[in-house]
């Protein structure tokens, strides 16, 4: 099992998750304990992910925040690189599963109908944010990136 996370925001949580998984006898790749000294990070994480059956990305708002400012000129984002490699491995059948762990406070949205009702102003905002995110994604990766997994 490979734990993917953003160090700046989620290392403490991932350490607790690692300890809990190891205490249950699960073989876990976590960079703090598994990355060989002196090995370049990109090589080490790629080796770890390629030798894992399961990718567990820890996803928090803080972990995702840097994605909003990515441009074609941005330097490579390590979290995005992990996710991209995991999707490629999954698409090739070399990774059994991806189990994201979403971290953060849940917002109360009332009744389900209130969330998805056509008159909900939050729905219009969400659609606009989604369109903007898709446009930024296409600007960075083009319209057909190799790591997108499409349903058959």
Buried (B, 14 or more C-beta within 10 A) or exposed (E): BBBBBBEEBBBEBBBEBBEEBBEEEEEBBBBEEBBEEEEEEEEBBBBBBEEBEBBBBBBBEEBBEBBEEBEEEEEEBBBBBBBBBBBBBBBEEBBEEBEEBEBEEEEEEEEEEEEEEEEBEEBEEEEEEEEEEEEBBEEBBEEEEEBEEEEE
